[in-house]
């Protein structure tokens, strides 16, 4: 992978590049990602291959180009610079594919690519939700987890039991509040009634409205437009002036 793509996060944190440039580099990284060849097996191992191999390669690599017997140039792809090649080729560079333990790559394999707009929106919302929950359980007057006076017991295990009881009480309060709001909302809807449905005008209920192109309920529009009366070639009635 080119050095600017490797150092994208470092340069963003160092204020060398802006967010737009950073996300463009993150997007360019996608081409250098290993391709999944097979689904994980029963032992949790997954087979991946070099992005320069396979029926749909996404990059070109000098090491793979040397092994090709037939060169087919269908489109331009990002290229691996010869200066970025390792001194000693790894197994993924020597073989057609390599197996990896899914437990070891679980941290890198996320639902959204790190640093992308989708990743940022998802994790920002999740982080805000967690911070809001932490603030509520630490607030005074209820659970007040921030105060050590709420768990005046000796020992880590005993303290953990008290914290568990307080968190359980917090969850029950949130559930009860949700159910209470739902009951109030349903009662308000029953008292005020459902939103009124606009009554259809008589001209639309009983006749075809050529202006709006609507037909009465149960009446289907004709398959062909209605034929007009033959013209007398006079141009019709005189226009009002």
C-alpha positions in Angstrom: 0.0 0.0 0.0 1.4 3.5 -0.8 2.7 5.4 2.2 0.2 8.3 1.9 -2.6 5.8 2.3 -0.9 4.1 5.3 -0.3 7.4 7.0 -3.8 8.8 6.4 -5.0 8.7 10.0 -1.6 9.9 11.3 -1.7 12.9 9.0 -5.3 13.7 9.8 -4.5 13.8 13.5 -1.4 15.9 12.8 -3.5 18.4 10.9 -1.5 17.8 7.7 -4.6 16.9 5.7 -8.3 17.7 6.0 -11.2 15.4 6.5 -12.2 15.3 2.8 -8.7 14.3 1.8 -8.6 11.7 4.6 -11.8 10.1 3.4 -10.6 10.0 -0.2 -7.5 8.1 1.0 -9.6 5.7 3.0 -11.7 5.1 0.0 -8.5 4.4 -2.1 -7.4 1.8 0.6 -10.3 -0.4 -0.4 -8.5 -1.6 -3.5 -5.6 -3.0 -1.5 -7.9 -5.0 0.8 -7.5 -8.8 0.7 -10.2 -10.6 -1.2 -12.3 -13.3 0.5 -12.0 -16.5 -1.5 -14.2 -18.9 0.7 -16.5 -18.7 3.6 -15.2 -19.5 7.1 -15.0 -23.3 7.8 -16.1 -25.1 10.9 -12.9 -24.3 12.7 -13.3 -20.6 12.1 -10.7 -20.2 9.5 -11.2 -18.1 6.4 -9.3 -18.1 3.1 -8.1 -14.8 1.7 -6.1 -14.0 -1.4 -3.9 -11.1 -2.7 -6.0 -8.3 -4.2 -3.8 -8.6 -7.4 -5.1 -12.2 -8.0 -8.4 -13.7 -9.0 -10.9 -13.1 -11.7 -11.4 -9.5 -10.5 -8.2 -8.0 -9.2 -8.3 -4.5 -7.8 -4.6 -3.7 -7.9 -1.5 -4.6 -9.9 1.6 -5.8 -8.1 5.1 -6.3 -9.6 5.5 -9.7 -7.8 2.3 -11.0 -9.4 3.1 -9.5 -12.8 6.2 -11.6 -13.0 4.2 -14.8 -12.5 1.6 -14.0 -15.1 1.7 -16.0 -18.4 -0.8 -13.9 -20.2 -1.3 -10.2 -19.8 -4.8 -8.9 -20.2 -5.2 -5.1 -19.8 -8.9 -4.4 -19.4 -8.8 -1.3 -17.2 -6.4 0.7 -15.1 -5.9 -0.3 -11.5 -4.0 1.2 -8.5 -0.4 -0.1 -8.7 1.9 -1.3 -5.9 5.1 0.7 -6.0 8.2 -1.5 -6.2 9.7 0.5 -3.4 6.9 -0.6 -1.1 7.5 -4.3 -1.6 8.7 -6.1 1.5 12.3 -7.4 1.6 10.9 -10.9 2.4 7.6 -11.8 0.8 4.9 -13.0 3.2 2.9 -16.1 2.7 0.0 -14.2 1.1 2.6 -13.0 -1.6 4.0 -16.5 -2.3 0.8 -18.5 -2.5 -2.5 -18.1 -4.3 -4.3 -17.8 -1.0 -3.8 -18.1 2.8 -6.0 -19.0 5.7 -6.6 -16.7 8.6 -8.2 -17.3 12.0 -11.4 -15.2 12.2 -10.7 -14.5 15.9 -7.5 -12.7 15.1 -8.9 -10.5 12.3 -12.3 -9.8 14.0 -11.1 -6.4 15.2 -10.0 -5.3 11.7 -13.1 -6.7 9.9 -15.8 -4.3 10.8 -19.3 -3.8 9.3 -18.2 -0.4 7.9 -14.8 0.5 6.7 -12.9 2.4 9.2 -12.9 6.2 8.7 -15.6 6.3 6.1 -18.7 8.5 6.3 -20.9 5.5 7.2 -18.5 4.4 9.9 -18.4 7.9 11.4 -22.2 8.4 11.4 -22.8 4.9 13.0 -20.2 5.2 15.7 -20.9 8.8 16.5 -24.5 7.9 17.2 -23.5 4.8 19.2 -20.9 6.8 21.2 -23.5 9.6 22.0 -26.0 7.0 23.2 -23.4 5.4 25.5 -22.3 8.7 26.9 -25.9 9.7 27.5 -26.6 6.4 29.4 -23.4 6.9 31.5 -24.5 10.4 32.4 -27.9 9.2 33.5 -26.7 6.4 35.7 -24.1 8.7 37.3 -26.5 11.5 38.0 -27.5 12.1 41.6 -31.0 11.5 43.0 -31.5 8.0 41.5 -28.7 5.4 41.0 -25.9 7.9 41.5 -23.2 5.5 40.5 -20.6 8.2 40.6 -20.9 8.5 44.3 -18.9 5.9 46.3 -21.5 6.3 49.1 -23.9 4.2 47.0 -21.7 1.1 47.5 -20.4 1.2 51.0 -19.3 -2.4 51.1 -15.9 -4.1 51.4 -14.5 -6.1 48.5 -14.7 -5.9 44.7 -17.3 -8.7 44.4 -19.7 -7.1 46.9 -19.3 -3.7 45.1 -20.0 -5.4 41.8 -23.3 -6.8 43.1 -24.4 -3.4 44.3 -23.6 -1.9 40.9 -25.5 -4.7 39.2 -28.6 -4.0 41.3 -28.4 -0.3 40.6 -28.1 -0.9 36.8 -31.0 -3.3 36.9 -33.1 -0.7 38.7 -32.1 1.8 36.0 -33.2 -0.5 33.2 -36.5 -1.2 34.9 -37.1 2.5 35.2 -36.4 3.1 31.5 -38.7 0.2 30.5 -41.5 1.5 32.8 -41.1 5.0 31.4 -41.3 3.7 27.8 -44.5 1.7 28.6 -46.0 4.7 30.4 -45.4 7.0 27.4 -46.9 4.5 25.1 -50.1 4.2 27.2 -50.4 8.0 27.4 -50.0 8.3 23.6 -52.6 5.6 22.9 -55.0 7.2 25.4 -54.5 10.6 23.8 -55.2 9.1 20.3 -58.4 7.4 21.5 -59.6 10.6 23.1 -59.0 12.8 20.1 -59.8 10.2 17.6 -58.0 9.2 14.5 -57.0 12.0 12.1 -60.0 13.0 10.0 -60.0 11.7 6.4 -60.8 14.3 3.8 -64.2 13.6 2.3 -64.2 13.1 -1.5 -66.1 15.7 -3.4 -69.4 14.7 -5.1 -68.1 15.4 -8.6 -65.2 12.9 -8.0 -67.5 10.4 -6.3 -70.1 10.2 -9.1 -68.6 11.4 -12.3 -65.4 11.3 -14.3 -63.4 14.5 -13.8 -61.7 15.3 -17.0 -59.8 18.2 -15.3 -58.1 16.1 -12.6 -58.2 12.9 -14.6 -59.9 11.0 -11.7 -62.7 8.4 -11.9 -65.4 7.4 -9.3 -64.5 4.6 -6.9 -64.7 1.2 -8.6 -64.6 2.7 -12.1 -61.5 1.9 -14.1 -60.2 4.3 -16.7 -60.7 3.3 -20.4 -57.8 1.5 -22.1 -57.9 3.9 -25.0 -58.7 7.6 -24.9 -62.2 8.5 -25.7 -62.6 9.5 -29.4 -63.7 13.0 -30.0 -66.5 14.1 -32.4 -65.4 14.7 -35.9 -64.4 18.3 -36.5 -66.4 20.5 -39.0 -63.1 22.1 -39.9 -64.4 25.5 -38.8 -62.0 25.7 -35.9 -64.8 25.6 -33.3 -66.6 28.5 -31.6 -65.0 31.9 -31.7 -62.6 32.8 -28.9 -63.7 35.4 -26.3 -61.8 38.6 -26.5 
